Amino acid sequence: MLTQREILSTLEMLKNEHLDVRTVTLGVNLLDCASHDLGKLKKRIHTRISHFAGNLVSACNHIGEKFGIPVVNKRIAVSPIAAVGAAMSSTQLVDVARVLDEVAAEVDVDFIGGFTALVQKGTARGDMALMEAIPHALAETDRVCASVNVASTKAGINMDAVLLMGKAIKQAAHLTAKNDGIACAKLCVFANIPQDIPFMAGAYLGIGEGEAVINVGVSGPGVVRNAVDRALEADPGLDLGQISDLIKKTAYKVTRVGELIGREVADHLNIRFGVVDLSLAPTPNVGDSVGEIFQSLGLLSIGVPGTTAALALINDAVKKGGAFASSRVGGLSGAFIPVSEDLNISEAVRKGHIGLEKLEAITAVCSVGLDMIALPGDTTAETIAAIIADEMSIGVINNKTTATRLIPVPGKKAGDSAYFGGLLGQSTILPVNNGHNPNPFVRRGGLIPAPIQSLTN
Amino acid sequence: MSKAILSIVGQDRPGIVAAVSKVLFEQNCNIENVSQTTLQFVFAGIFIVSMPGDLPVESLHKNLNAEMAPLGLEVHITMLEPAADPVLPSQGEAYIITTKGPDRKGLVAGISEVIARFEGNITNLQAVFKGGDNPGDNIMIYEVDVPPRIDQQALNRELKKRANELKLDIDIQHRNIFEAIHRI
């Protein structure tokens, strides 16, 4: 017999606190679709994805209705296209991106990730072709997401690739100048990329992940924030240890939802269940914000002194609660701080409470990186590469994942507004320290060697 | 050995179960199963009792009454016949239906009619009607076993339609979500 409290608190979470399954992401292996013949490659990709993903959306909707919990996004992640299409030229790879876009639209998913290259130690021919294809691929498709892993703790940082990505980002922005450089919102540059992230733009199906898999991303920053508010109302004297405990318990509940829905969808589709990514992922909706949690904890805004400590507390509590809730936890699993996607964080930028430097600092204690950051349109490619290099170093030295999703908005400057729309939100453009100056450091290229802590054998 | 169902209803107070079980013990009866609820200060308890073969049920009733009436409690007793067609535990799925809305006559009747029409069995019902228009004050929670052959989508549609007519907000969810979130 369920208690009234259990039932009503669950309904409260669903109806008023934005508890939902943020994404169910189907991973599809395309490696055996590889061919020297572009036509064959495209056809095999199309057939393979249609086969697995045909019922994805209806299964998610059915399960969502059964439990009264909406599955907000249905997505696909494929094997790294740089491997699948290793024999292709960059023009041909843009064509492959179009096929991915088409099949994604046919099965009605909102994003398809996996236009990916892994170049942490060196760049092969296929990798280069993919990186060169990225700007056009992202500008000419709607649903395709790309990611490039340029660094890892074991390998070091591929600075040649970093510089290439700086240039690719500028070019992608230029090609979508009419939409504030939106192509860049579909591109992430990673250090230590996880093989099983369900979220975009970093989702891809890692090598060794099997034929097909269902990964789930839950979300509930609103649930966490409301739990904190309620507890503090009942007892304003709670200390940070007690609050950490509360966040941990709330993260447990949120993750349980993802686990249940993920397993049910996987069962229904007869596909292996992979992982729950227990990240707190915000949306631009009111009450669905990670930034608000900082305020509930007692900070004026995200960005003021105390922010890094608060985020460390939140990130850790979320991991602990989530880890107990599911034996299959993976992906990023922490707190996200995507600037434009979180109403509260983009407000904090607008008001000047948080800048690029503080954002970089706090990535040392959370699970993403510099995410959805709008930069002045005239920031040079070298500067962008340097920002990426900084973020990669944090990941490499600390043996964690970091990433950048930077958007230099053509024609706009610091203080202007950039508008990306939908879940991608909007944001004020952040100023960059000496963003126009040349950067001979970054131009040197080469490989920044793997740190001593990589010697774990 | 014969079995009887005993129901005790009346104003709640300390000592009710003690009084009932004292009489049952003195009459050589054994309590096999018992369930009690308190609603708005009223106690209601059902006891399944096995009686010695030579004890007439009227005599047990008389003894219980003598003990309980002074406490302001009513006693009903019936013999428990083995059911001709027992309602077996369903092989189907367990759903939780929650409604919220302004109070009015016919809410429980309206929702339970739809459930019955689809052969659902209500295994637990909690309802709080504080009256008035505040939806938070008038909540019904039905735990329902739905037989596997039933079209769940059709049931959900009809429930939503009825809820609409009754001006209720309705949620229909499989039981597992509540267990997953709240139970380890």
Interface residues (C-beta under 8 A of the other chain):
Chain A: M1 L2 Q4 E6 I7 L8 S9 T10 L11 M13 L14 E65 K66 F67 G68 I69 K253 R256 V257 E259 L260
Chain B: I96 T98 N124 Q126 V128 I139 I141 E143 Q152 N156 D171 I172 Q173 H174 R175 N176 I177 F178 E179 A180 I181 H182
